[in-house]
Structure formats: structure tokens, C-alpha cells
Amino acid sequence: MNDRFVYVTYIRTTKEKLWEAITTPEFTRQFWFGFHNECSWQKGASWKLIAADGWVADAGEVLEIDPPNRLVLRWRNEFIPENKADGDTRCTFDITNDGDVVKLVVTHEADKPHRHIQAVSNGWPQVLSSLKTFLETGQSLPRTDRLPAKAA
């Protein structure tokens, strides 16, 4: 893979709570612009990121799953034609303990130059900052509980 975005953050939580926040629709809606994951969370299962009104933003497949340590998804953008045409990307969530906090490393990559990597490099920092805030305070960052009006 040669087109890559990596985001690292440290969160005052447990690996189990972080895993639950990433994989449970009730949680993801609160910090991921109202989106939720739809998946059985088993290797080979289909995966979708769905907006509050039901449209599919992204989709793919669970390539690797080791709760609460690692999740690897084949990821395809579904709503931006140019990004979809570039094909699939791969997103890896690595979760490790680091003393009394949890280290989350999100690596989103493609094996060739890919427009979606540029798009996620703008989106992941806001989503993951909101996730961190949500887990540490119980509240997401302002405006990350719903899609911005211009994107809806």
C-alpha cells in the first residue's frame, strides 16, 4: 500500500469501551456525524457505514477482527463517484494499552494513489477527536452528532 493516512491518539478509556464505541451503532451515531456501522463483526462479513436517513456512505468487508485489539476493513466510498471509481481502500484500527490510557492508531491506505485517502485525511481527525472527547466526557464534539447541512 502506498497512499496512506495515519492518525494516532491516546484516550482515557479501556480497550473494551473503545471497541464498543467503534462497533456499536448507538455510540457511533453520537460522534460520527450521525452515521452508524451495520455489520455482524465477523471475518468476511459485509460492513456498511449508514447515514441517519438510510443512505450508504461507505461499504466493504471485515478482513480481520480481533476484539478489542484490531479491526481491518476493506473500505469503498459509495457516494463520491470519483472515489468509488478508484476502488477499495483498507482501514485498520489498532488498539493497545499504553499505561493508564489506550492508544488508537487508524491507518487508512490504498495500494495506489487514491482520492478517498485525501478525503479521509480531512474527515478522520474530526471523527476521531470527537470519539476521544465522547469517551472521556460523555459528549461528542459540537456538530459531529449529525451531518453538516451542506453534506446531507
Chimera marker file (.cmm) of the C-alpha trace (Angstrom):
<marker_set name="trace">
<marker id="1" x="0.000" y="0.000" z="0.000" r="1" g="1" b="0" radius="0.5"/>
<marker id="2" x="1.493" y="3.347" z="-0.926" r="1" g="1" b="0" radius="0.5"/>
<marker id="3" x="-1.194" y="6.005" z="-0.388" r="1" g="1" b="0" radius="0.5"/>
<marker id="4" x="-1.684" y="6.257" z="3.346" r="1" g="1" b="0" radius="0.5"/>
<marker id="5" x="-3.202" y="8.334" z="6.129" r="1" g="1" b="0" radius="0.5"/>
<marker id="6" x="-2.305" y="7.505" z="9.741" r="1" g="1" b="0" radius="0.5"/>
<marker id="7" x="-3.911" y="9.025" z="12.834" r="1" g="1" b="0" radius="0.5"/>
<marker id="8" x="-2.713" y="8.267" z="16.373" r="1" g="1" b="0" radius="0.5"/>
<marker id="9" x="-4.490" y="9.338" z="19.530" r="1" g="1" b="0" radius="0.5"/>
<marker id="10" x="-4.420" y="8.440" z="23.205" r="1" g="1" b="0" radius="0.5"/>
<marker id="11" x="-7.728" y="8.092" z="25.019" r="1" g="1" b="0" radius="0.5"/>
<marker id="12" x="-8.525" y="7.817" z="28.700" r="1" g="1" b="0" radius="0.5"/>
<marker id="13" x="-10.706" y="4.720" z="28.423" r="1" g="1" b="0" radius="0.5"/>
<marker id="14" x="-10.437" y="0.950" z="28.198" r="1" g="1" b="0" radius="0.5"/>
<marker id="15" x="-9.873" y="-1.096" z="25.065" r="1" g="1" b="0" radius="0.5"/>
<marker id="16" x="-13.298" y="-2.659" z="25.543" r="1" g="1" b="0" radius="0.5"/>
<marker id="17" x="-15.105" y="0.694" z="25.733" r="1" g="1" b="0" radius="0.5"/>
<marker id="18" x="-13.231" y="1.976" z="22.683" r="1" g="1" b="0" radius="0.5"/>
<marker id="19" x="-14.113" y="-1.175" z="20.743" r="1" g="1" b="0" radius="0.5"/>
<marker id="20" x="-17.762" y="-0.795" z="21.739" r="1" g="1" b="0" radius="0.5"/>
<marker id="21" x="-17.779" y="2.848" z="20.630" r="1" g="1" b="0" radius="0.5"/>
<marker id="22" x="-16.339" y="1.938" z="17.218" r="1" g="1" b="0" radius="0.5"/>
<marker id="23" x="-18.622" y="-1.028" z="16.543" r="1" g="1" b="0" radius="0.5"/>
<marker id="24" x="-21.953" y="-0.220" z="18.226" r="1" g="1" b="0" radius="0.5"/>
<marker id="25" x="-24.498" y="1.874" z="16.273" r="1" g="1" b="0" radius="0.5"/>
<marker id="26" x="-25.837" y="3.640" z="19.380" r="1" g="1" b="0" radius="0.5"/>
<marker id="27" x="-22.351" y="5.009" z="20.043" r="1" g="1" b="0" radius="0.5"/>
<marker id="28" x="-21.129" y="5.756" z="16.518" r="1" g="1" b="0" radius="0.5"/>
<marker id="29" x="-24.195" y="7.912" z="15.820" r="1" g="1" b="0" radius="0.5"/>
<marker id="30" x="-23.113" y="10.232" z="18.620" r="1" g="1" b="0" radius="0.5"/>
<marker id="31" x="-19.630" y="11.113" z="17.346" r="1" g="1" b="0" radius="0.5"/>
<marker id="32" x="-19.574" y="10.130" z="13.634" r="1" g="1" b="0" radius="0.5"/>
<marker id="33" x="-21.948" y="12.709" z="12.106" r="1" g="1" b="0" radius="0.5"/>
<marker id="34" x="-24.979" y="10.528" z="12.856" r="1" g="1" b="0" radius="0.5"/>
<marker id="35" x="-23.595" y="7.565" z="10.876" r="1" g="1" b="0" radius="0.5"/>
<marker id="36" x="-23.695" y="4.042" z="12.215" r="1" g="1" b="0" radius="0.5"/>
<marker id="37" x="-21.970" y="0.801" z="11.272" r="1" g="1" b="0" radius="0.5"/>
<marker id="38" x="-24.041" y="-2.133" z="10.102" r="1" g="1" b="0" radius="0.5"/>
<marker id="39" x="-22.142" y="-5.394" z="10.447" r="1" g="1" b="0" radius="0.5"/>
<marker id="40" x="-22.148" y="-8.750" z="12.228" r="1" g="1" b="0" radius="0.5"/>
<marker id="41" x="-18.466" y="-8.159" z="13.114" r="1" g="1" b="0" radius="0.5"/>
<marker id="42" x="-17.138" y="-11.472" z="11.883" r="1" g="1" b="0" radius="0.5"/>
<marker id="43" x="-14.311" y="-12.074" z="9.425" r="1" g="1" b="0" radius="0.5"/>
<marker id="44" x="-15.718" y="-11.946" z="5.882" r="1" g="1" b="0" radius="0.5"/>
<marker id="45" x="-18.884" y="-10.111" z="6.932" r="1" g="1" b="0" radius="0.5"/>
<marker id="46" x="-20.146" y="-7.203" z="4.880" r="1" g="1" b="0" radius="0.5"/>
<marker id="47" x="-19.824" y="-3.800" z="6.503" r="1" g="1" b="0" radius="0.5"/>
<marker id="48" x="-21.676" y="-0.533" z="5.819" r="1" g="1" b="0" radius="0.5"/>
<marker id="49" x="-21.488" y="2.985" z="7.192" r="1" g="1" b="0" radius="0.5"/>
<marker id="50" x="-25.049" y="4.299" z="7.020" r="1" g="1" b="0" radius="0.5"/>
<marker id="51" x="-26.420" y="7.825" z="7.430" r="1" g="1" b="0" radius="0.5"/>
<marker id="52" x="-29.380" y="8.597" z="9.691" r="1" g="1" b="0" radius="0.5"/>
<marker id="53" x="-31.740" y="8.717" z="6.690" r="1" g="1" b="0" radius="0.5"/>
<marker id="54" x="-30.542" y="5.333" z="5.401" r="1" g="1" b="0" radius="0.5"/>
<marker id="55" x="-28.153" y="6.130" z="2.543" r="1" g="1" b="0" radius="0.5"/>
<marker id="56" x="-24.911" y="4.161" z="2.451" r="1" g="1" b="0" radius="0.5"/>
<marker id="57" x="-21.802" y="6.333" z="2.657" r="1" g="1" b="0" radius="0.5"/>
<marker id="58" x="-19.182" y="3.585" z="2.652" r="1" g="1" b="0" radius="0.5"/>
<marker id="59" x="-19.207" y="-0.204" z="2.431" r="1" g="1" b="0" radius="0.5"/>
<marker id="60" x="-16.840" y="-3.125" z="2.410" r="1" g="1" b="0" radius="0.5"/>
<marker id="61" x="-15.888" y="-6.260" z="4.259" r="1" g="1" b="0" radius="0.5"/>
<marker id="62" x="-14.310" y="-7.284" z="7.557" r="1" g="1" b="0" radius="0.5"/>
<marker id="63" x="-10.855" y="-8.569" z="6.595" r="1" g="1" b="0" radius="0.5"/>
<marker id="64" x="-9.541" y="-9.143" z="10.107" r="1" g="1" b="0" radius="0.5"/>
<marker id="65" x="-11.139" y="-8.891" z="13.537" r="1" g="1" b="0" radius="0.5"/>
<marker id="66" x="-9.616" y="-9.422" z="16.978" r="1" g="1" b="0" radius="0.5"/>
<marker id="67" x="-11.819" y="-7.685" z="19.593" r="1" g="1" b="0" radius="0.5"/>
<marker id="68" x="-10.832" y="-5.416" z="21.295" r="1" g="1" b="0" radius="0.5"/>
<marker id="69" x="-7.385" y="-5.172" z="19.697" r="1" g="1" b="0" radius="0.5"/>
<marker id="70" x="-7.625" y="-4.902" z="15.928" r="1" g="1" b="0" radius="0.5"/>
<marker id="71" x="-10.143" y="-4.375" z="13.159" r="1" g="1" b="0" radius="0.5"/>
<marker id="72" x="-9.288" y="-4.300" z="9.458" r="1" g="1" b="0" radius="0.5"/>
<marker id="73" x="-11.906" y="-3.285" z="6.900" r="1" g="1" b="0" radius="0.5"/>
<marker id="74" x="-11.962" y="-3.313" z="3.128" r="1" g="1" b="0" radius="0.5"/>
<marker id="75" x="-13.458" y="0.135" z="2.535" r="1" g="1" b="0" radius="0.5"/>
<marker id="76" x="-15.183" y="1.530" z="-0.542" r="1" g="1" b="0" radius="0.5"/>
<marker id="77" x="-16.657" y="5.001" z="-0.747" r="1" g="1" b="0" radius="0.5"/>
<marker id="78" x="-20.203" y="4.835" z="-2.122" r="1" g="1" b="0" radius="0.5"/>
<marker id="79" x="-21.300" y="8.448" z="-2.550" r="1" g="1" b="0" radius="0.5"/>
<marker id="80" x="-18.479" y="10.279" z="-4.347" r="1" g="1" b="0" radius="0.5"/>
<marker id="81" x="-18.301" y="8.811" z="-7.882" r="1" g="1" b="0" radius="0.5"/>
<marker id="82" x="-14.592" y="9.584" z="-8.392" r="1" g="1" b="0" radius="0.5"/>
<marker id="83" x="-13.606" y="7.991" z="-5.078" r="1" g="1" b="0" radius="0.5"/>
<marker id="84" x="-15.757" y="4.940" z="-5.762" r="1" g="1" b="0" radius="0.5"/>
<marker id="85" x="-14.191" y="4.600" z="-9.222" r="1" g="1" b="0" radius="0.5"/>
<marker id="86" x="-10.714" y="4.500" z="-7.650" r="1" g="1" b="0" radius="0.5"/>
<marker id="87" x="-11.710" y="1.216" z="-5.962" r="1" g="1" b="0" radius="0.5"/>
<marker id="88" x="-11.274" y="-0.137" z="-2.468" r="1" g="1" b="0" radius="0.5"/>
<marker id="89" x="-9.084" y="1.104" z="0.344" r="1" g="1" b="0" radius="0.5"/>
<marker id="90" x="-8.154" y="-0.591" z="3.602" r="1" g="1" b="0" radius="0.5"/>
<marker id="91" x="-8.756" y="0.813" z="7.086" r="1" g="1" b="0" radius="0.5"/>
<marker id="92" x="-7.051" y="-0.648" z="10.156" r="1" g="1" b="0" radius="0.5"/>
<marker id="93" x="-7.897" y="0.161" z="13.772" r="1" g="1" b="0" radius="0.5"/>
<marker id="94" x="-5.119" y="-0.928" z="16.152" r="1" g="1" b="0" radius="0.5"/>
<marker id="95" x="-5.986" y="-0.615" z="19.843" r="1" g="1" b="0" radius="0.5"/>
<marker id="96" x="-3.370" y="-1.121" z="22.562" r="1" g="1" b="0" radius="0.5"/>
<marker id="97" x="-2.961" y="-0.295" z="26.226" r="1" g="1" b="0" radius="0.5"/>
<marker id="98" x="-0.368" y="2.365" z="26.981" r="1" g="1" b="0" radius="0.5"/>
<marker id="99" x="-0.135" y="2.680" z="30.735" r="1" g="1" b="0" radius="0.5"/>
<marker id="100" x="-3.424" y="4.039" z="32.061" r="1" g="1" b="0" radius="0.5"/>
<marker id="101" x="-4.686" y="5.103" z="28.620" r="1" g="1" b="0" radius="0.5"/>
<marker id="102" x="-5.471" y="3.406" z="25.328" r="1" g="1" b="0" radius="0.5"/>
<marker id="103" x="-3.585" y="4.102" z="22.126" r="1" g="1" b="0" radius="0.5"/>
<marker id="104" x="-5.651" y="4.093" z="18.938" r="1" g="1" b="0" radius="0.5"/>
<marker id="105" x="-3.909" y="4.004" z="15.571" r="1" g="1" b="0" radius="0.5"/>
<marker id="106" x="-6.128" y="4.328" z="12.498" r="1" g="1" b="0" radius="0.5"/>
<marker id="107" x="-4.371" y="3.613" z="9.202" r="1" g="1" b="0" radius="0.5"/>
<marker id="108" x="-6.367" y="4.207" z="6.024" r="1" g="1" b="0" radius="0.5"/>
<marker id="109" x="-4.471" y="3.194" z="2.897" r="1" g="1" b="0" radius="0.5"/>
<marker id="110" x="-4.580" y="2.198" z="-0.757" r="1" g="1" b="0" radius="0.5"/>
<marker id="111" x="-2.138" y="0.361" z="-2.990" r="1" g="1" b="0" radius="0.5"/>
<marker id="112" x="-2.089" y="3.252" z="-5.480" r="1" g="1" b="0" radius="0.5"/>
<marker id="113" x="-2.845" y="6.974" z="-5.419" r="1" g="1" b="0" radius="0.5"/>
<marker id="114" x="-6.478" y="7.230" z="-4.329" r="1" g="1" b="0" radius="0.5"/>
<marker id="115" x="-8.766" y="10.256" z="-3.978" r="1" g="1" b="0" radius="0.5"/>
<marker id="116" x="-10.526" y="8.729" z="-0.977" r="1" g="1" b="0" radius="0.5"/>
<marker id="117" x="-7.339" y="8.830" z="1.086" r="1" g="1" b="0" radius="0.5"/>
<marker id="118" x="-7.272" y="12.628" z="0.687" r="1" g="1" b="0" radius="0.5"/>
<marker id="119" x="-10.942" y="12.768" z="1.677" r="1" g="1" b="0" radius="0.5"/>
<marker id="120" x="-10.469" y="10.689" z="4.825" r="1" g="1" b="0" radius="0.5"/>
<marker id="121" x="-7.404" y="12.700" z="5.814" r="1" g="1" b="0" radius="0.5"/>
<marker id="122" x="-9.815" y="15.600" z="6.277" r="1" g="1" b="0" radius="0.5"/>
<marker id="123" x="-12.556" y="13.537" z="7.930" r="1" g="1" b="0" radius="0.5"/>
<marker id="124" x="-10.752" y="11.181" z="10.299" r="1" g="1" b="0" radius="0.5"/>
<marker id="125" x="-9.223" y="13.888" z="12.533" r="1" g="1" b="0" radius="0.5"/>
<marker id="126" x="-12.647" y="15.340" z="13.324" r="1" g="1" b="0" radius="0.5"/>
<marker id="127" x="-14.333" y="11.944" z="13.804" r="1" g="1" b="0" radius="0.5"/>
<marker id="128" x="-11.538" y="10.561" z="15.981" r="1" g="1" b="0" radius="0.5"/>
<marker id="129" x="-11.223" y="13.743" z="18.036" r="1" g="1" b="0" radius="0.5"/>
<marker id="130" x="-14.948" y="13.548" z="18.668" r="1" g="1" b="0" radius="0.5"/>
<marker id="131" x="-14.634" y="9.855" z="19.587" r="1" g="1" b="0" radius="0.5"/>
<marker id="132" x="-11.907" y="10.719" z="22.108" r="1" g="1" b="0" radius="0.5"/>
<marker id="133" x="-13.972" y="13.549" z="23.582" r="1" g="1" b="0" radius="0.5"/>
<marker id="134" x="-17.064" y="11.348" z="23.721" r="1" g="1" b="0" radius="0.5"/>
<marker id="135" x="-15.285" y="8.553" z="25.593" r="1" g="1" b="0" radius="0.5"/>
<marker id="136" x="-13.596" y="10.931" z="28.035" r="1" g="1" b="0" radius="0.5"/>
<marker id="137" x="-16.509" y="13.287" z="28.742" r="1" g="1" b="0" radius="0.5"/>
<marker id="138" x="-19.697" y="11.550" z="27.594" r="1" g="1" b="0" radius="0.5"/>
<marker id="139" x="-20.312" y="14.232" z="24.963" r="1" g="1" b="0" radius="0.5"/>
<marker id="140" x="-19.115" y="14.395" z="21.369" r="1" g="1" b="0" radius="0.5"/>
<marker id="141" x="-17.644" y="17.496" z="19.792" r="1" g="1" b="0" radius="0.5"/>
<marker id="142" x="-20.211" y="20.045" z="18.599" r="1" g="1" b="0" radius="0.5"/>
<marker id="143" x="-21.732" y="19.214" z="15.207" r="1" g="1" b="0" radius="0.5"/>
<marker id="144" x="-20.284" y="15.686" z="14.993" r="1" g="1" b="0" radius="0.5"/>
<marker id="145" x="-23.557" y="14.062" z="16.063" r="1" g="1" b="0" radius="0.5"/>
<marker id="146" x="-25.146" y="14.908" z="12.689" r="1" g="1" b="0" radius="0.5"/>
<marker id="147" x="-24.167" y="15.586" z="9.098" r="1" g="1" b="0" radius="0.5"/>
<marker id="148" x="-23.446" y="19.214" z="8.225" r="1" g="1" b="0" radius="0.5"/>
<marker id="149" x="-26.388" y="20.746" z="6.305" r="1" g="1" b="0" radius="0.5"/>
<marker id="150" x="-24.344" y="21.067" z="3.100" r="1" g="1" b="0" radius="0.5"/>
<marker id="151" x="-23.448" y="17.338" z="3.142" r="1" g="1" b="0" radius="0.5"/>
<marker id="152" x="-26.902" y="15.972" z="3.848" r="1" g="1" b="0" radius="0.5"/>
<link id1="1" id2="2" r="1" g="1" b="0" radius="0.2"/>
<link id1="2" id2="3" r="1" g="1" b="0" radius="0.2"/>
<link id1="3" id2="4" r="1" g="1" b="0" radius="0.2"/>
<link id1="4" id2="5" r="1" g="1" b="0" radius="0.2"/>
<link id1="5" id2="6" r="1" g="1" b="0" radius="0.2"/>
<link id1="6" id2="7" r="1" g="1" b="0" radius="0.2"/>
<link id1="7" id2="8" r="1" g="1" b="0" radius="0.2"/>
<link id1="8" id2="9" r="1" g="1" b="0" radius="0.2"/>
<link id1="9" id2="10" r="1" g="1" b="0" radius="0.2"/>
<link id1="10" id2="11" r="1" g="1" b="0" radius="0.2"/>
<link id1="11" id2="12" r="1" g="1" b="0" radius="0.2"/>
<link id1="12" id2="13" r="1" g="1" b="0" radius="0.2"/>
<link id1="13" id2="14" r="1" g="1" b="0" radius="0.2"/>
<link id1="14" id2="15" r="1" g="1" b="0" radius="0.2"/>
<link id1="15" id2="16" r="1" g="1" b="0" radius="0.2"/>
<link id1="16" id2="17" r="1" g="1" b="0" radius="0.2"/>
<link id1="17" id2="18" r="1" g="1" b="0" radius="0.2"/>
<link id1="18" id2="19" r="1" g="1" b="0" radius="0.2"/>
<link id1="19" id2="20" r="1" g="1" b="0" radius="0.2"/>
<link id1="20" id2="21" r="1" g="1" b="0" radius="0.2"/>
<link id1="21" id2="22" r="1" g="1" b="0" radius="0.2"/>
<link id1="22" id2="23" r="1" g="1" b="0" radius="0.2"/>
<link id1="23" id2="24" r="1" g="1" b="0" radius="0.2"/>
<link id1="24" id2="25" r="1" g="1" b="0" radius="0.2"/>
<link id1="25" id2="26" r="1" g="1" b="0" radius="0.2"/>
<link id1="26" id2="27" r="1" g="1" b="0" radius="0.2"/>
<link id1="27" id2="28" r="1" g="1" b="0" radius="0.2"/>
<link id1="28" id2="29" r="1" g="1" b="0" radius="0.2"/>
<link id1="29" id2="30" r="1" g="1" b="0" radius="0.2"/>
<link id1="30" id2="31" r="1" g="1" b="0" radius="0.2"/>
<link id1="31" id2="32" r="1" g="1" b="0" radius="0.2"/>
<link id1="32" id2="33" r="1" g="1" b="0" radius="0.2"/>
<link id1="33" id2="34" r="1" g="1" b="0" radius="0.2"/>
<link id1="34" id2="35" r="1" g="1" b="0" radius="0.2"/>
<link id1="35" id2="36" r="1" g="1" b="0" radius="0.2"/>
<link id1="36" id2="37" r="1" g="1" b="0" radius="0.2"/>
<link id1="37" id2="38" r="1" g="1" b="0" radius="0.2"/>
<link id1="38" id2="39" r="1" g="1" b="0" radius="0.2"/>
<link id1="39" id2="40" r="1" g="1" b="0" radius="0.2"/>
<link id1="40" id2="41" r="1" g="1" b="0" radius="0.2"/>
<link id1="41" id2="42" r="1" g="1" b="0" radius="0.2"/>
<link id1="42" id2="43" r="1" g="1" b="0" radius="0.2"/>
<link id1="43" id2="44" r="1" g="1" b="0" radius="0.2"/>
<link id1="44" id2="45" r="1" g="1" b="0" radius="0.2"/>
<link id1="45" id2="46" r="1" g="1" b="0" radius="0.2"/>
<link id1="46" id2="47" r="1" g="1" b="0" radius="0.2"/>
<link id1="47" id2="48" r="1" g="1" b="0" radius="0.2"/>
<link id1="48" id2="49" r="1" g="1" b="0" radius="0.2"/>
<link id1="49" id2="50" r="1" g="1" b="0" radius="0.2"/>
<link id1="50" id2="51" r="1" g="1" b="0" radius="0.2"/>
<link id1="51" id2="52" r="1" g="1" b="0" radius="0.2"/>
<link id1="52" id2="53" r="1" g="1" b="0" radius="0.2"/>
<link id1="53" id2="54" r="1" g="1" b="0" radius="0.2"/>
<link id1="54" id2="55" r="1" g="1" b="0" radius="0.2"/>
<link id1="55" id2="56" r="1" g="1" b="0" radius="0.2"/>
<link id1="56" id2="57" r="1" g="1" b="0" radius="0.2"/>
<link id1="57" id2="58" r="1" g="1" b="0" radius="0.2"/>
<link id1="58" id2="59" r="1" g="1" b="0" radius="0.2"/>
<link id1="59" id2="60" r="1" g="1" b="0" radius="0.2"/>
<link id1="60" id2="61" r="1" g="1" b="0" radius="0.2"/>
<link id1="61" id2="62" r="1" g="1" b="0" radius="0.2"/>
<link id1="62" id2="63" r="1" g="1" b="0" radius="0.2"/>
<link id1="63" id2="64" r="1" g="1" b="0" radius="0.2"/>
<link id1="64" id2="65" r="1" g="1" b="0" radius="0.2"/>
<link id1="65" id2="66" r="1" g="1" b="0" radius="0.2"/>
<link id1="66" id2="67" r="1" g="1" b="0" radius="0.2"/>
<link id1="67" id2="68" r="1" g="1" b="0" radius="0.2"/>
<link id1="68" id2="69" r="1" g="1" b="0" radius="0.2"/>
<link id1="69" id2="70" r="1" g="1" b="0" radius="0.2"/>
<link id1="70" id2="71" r="1" g="1" b="0" radius="0.2"/>
<link id1="71" id2="72" r="1" g="1" b="0" radius="0.2"/>
<link id1="72" id2="73" r="1" g="1" b="0" radius="0.2"/>
<link id1="73" id2="74" r="1" g="1" b="0" radius="0.2"/>
<link id1="74" id2="75" r="1" g="1" b="0" radius="0.2"/>
<link id1="75" id2="76" r="1" g="1" b="0" radius="0.2"/>
<link id1="76" id2="77" r="1" g="1" b="0" radius="0.2"/>
<link id1="77" id2="78" r="1" g="1" b="0" radius="0.2"/>
<link id1="78" id2="79" r="1" g="1" b="0" radius="0.2"/>
<link id1="79" id2="80" r="1" g="1" b="0" radius="0.2"/>
<link id1="80" id2="81" r="1" g="1" b="0" radius="0.2"/>
<link id1="81" id2="82" r="1" g="1" b="0" radius="0.2"/>
<link id1="82" id2="83" r="1" g="1" b="0" radius="0.2"/>
<link id1="83" id2="84" r="1" g="1" b="0" radius="0.2"/>
<link id1="84" id2="85" r="1" g="1" b="0" radius="0.2"/>
<link id1="85" id2="86" r="1" g="1" b="0" radius="0.2"/>
<link id1="86" id2="87" r="1" g="1" b="0" radius="0.2"/>
<link id1="87" id2="88" r="1" g="1" b="0" radius="0.2"/>
<link id1="88" id2="89" r="1" g="1" b="0" radius="0.2"/>
<link id1="89" id2="90" r="1" g="1" b="0" radius="0.2"/>
<link id1="90" id2="91" r="1" g="1" b="0" radius="0.2"/>
<link id1="91" id2="92" r="1" g="1" b="0" radius="0.2"/>
<link id1="92" id2="93" r="1" g="1" b="0" radius="0.2"/>
<link id1="93" id2="94" r="1" g="1" b="0" radius="0.2"/>
<link id1="94" id2="95" r="1" g="1" b="0" radius="0.2"/>
<link id1="95" id2="96" r="1" g="1" b="0" radius="0.2"/>
<link id1="96" id2="97" r="1" g="1" b="0" radius="0.2"/>
<link id1="97" id2="98" r="1" g="1" b="0" radius="0.2"/>
<link id1="98" id2="99" r="1" g="1" b="0" radius="0.2"/>
<link id1="99" id2="100" r="1" g="1" b="0" radius="0.2"/>
<link id1="100" id2="101" r="1" g="1" b="0" radius="0.2"/>
<link id1="101" id2="102" r="1" g="1" b="0" radius="0.2"/>
<link id1="102" id2="103" r="1" g="1" b="0" radius="0.2"/>
<link id1="103" id2="104" r="1" g="1" b="0" radius="0.2"/>
<link id1="104" id2="105" r="1" g="1" b="0" radius="0.2"/>
<link id1="105" id2="106" r="1" g="1" b="0" radius="0.2"/>
<link id1="106" id2="107" r="1" g="1" b="0" radius="0.2"/>
<link id1="107" id2="108" r="1" g="1" b="0" radius="0.2"/>
<link id1="108" id2="109" r="1" g="1" b="0" radius="0.2"/>
<link id1="109" id2="110" r="1" g="1" b="0" radius="0.2"/>
<link id1="110" id2="111" r="1" g="1" b="0" radius="0.2"/>
<link id1="111" id2="112" r="1" g="1" b="0" radius="0.2"/>
<link id1="112" id2="113" r="1" g="1" b="0" radius="0.2"/>
<link id1="113" id2="114" r="1" g="1" b="0" radius="0.2"/>
<link id1="114" id2="115" r="1" g="1" b="0" radius="0.2"/>
<link id1="115" id2="116" r="1" g="1" b="0" radius="0.2"/>
<link id1="116" id2="117" r="1" g="1" b="0" radius="0.2"/>
<link id1="117" id2="118" r="1" g="1" b="0" radius="0.2"/>
<link id1="118" id2="119" r="1" g="1" b="0" radius="0.2"/>
<link id1="119" id2="120" r="1" g="1" b="0" radius="0.2"/>
<link id1="120" id2="121" r="1" g="1" b="0" radius="0.2"/>
<link id1="121" id2="122" r="1" g="1" b="0" radius="0.2"/>
<link id1="122" id2="123" r="1" g="1" b="0" radius="0.2"/>
<link id1="123" id2="124" r="1" g="1" b="0" radius="0.2"/>
<link id1="124" id2="125" r="1" g="1" b="0" radius="0.2"/>
<link id1="125" id2="126" r="1" g="1" b="0" radius="0.2"/>
<link id1="126" id2="127" r="1" g="1" b="0" radius="0.2"/>
<link id1="127" id2="128" r="1" g="1" b="0" radius="0.2"/>
<link id1="128" id2="129" r="1" g="1" b="0" radius="0.2"/>
<link id1="129" id2="130" r="1" g="1" b="0" radius="0.2"/>
<link id1="130" id2="131" r="1" g="1" b="0" radius="0.2"/>
<link id1="131" id2="132" r="1" g="1" b="0" radius="0.2"/>
<link id1="132" id2="133" r="1" g="1" b="0" radius="0.2"/>
<link id1="133" id2="134" r="1" g="1" b="0" radius="0.2"/>
<link id1="134" id2="135" r="1" g="1" b="0" radius="0.2"/>
<link id1="135" id2="136" r="1" g="1" b="0" radius="0.2"/>
<link id1="136" id2="137" r="1" g="1" b="0" radius="0.2"/>
<link id1="137" id2="138" r="1" g="1" b="0" radius="0.2"/>
<link id1="138" id2="139" r="1" g="1" b="0" radius="0.2"/>
<link id1="139" id2="140" r="1" g="1" b="0" radius="0.2"/>
<link id1="140" id2="141" r="1" g="1" b="0" radius="0.2"/>
<link id1="141" id2="142" r="1" g="1" b="0" radius="0.2"/>
<link id1="142" id2="143" r="1" g="1" b="0" radius="0.2"/>
<link id1="143" id2="144" r="1" g="1" b="0" radius="0.2"/>
<link id1="144" id2="145" r="1" g="1" b="0" radius="0.2"/>
<link id1="145" id2="146" r="1" g="1" b="0" radius="0.2"/>
<link id1="146" id2="147" r="1" g="1" b="0" radius="0.2"/>
<link id1="147" id2="148" r="1" g="1" b="0" radius="0.2"/>
<link id1="148" id2="149" r="1" g="1" b="0" radius="0.2"/>
<link id1="149" id2="150" r="1" g="1" b="0" radius="0.2"/>
<link id1="150" id2="151" r="1" g="1" b="0" radius="0.2"/>
<link id1="151" id2="152" r="1" g="1" b="0" radius="0.2"/>
</marker_set>
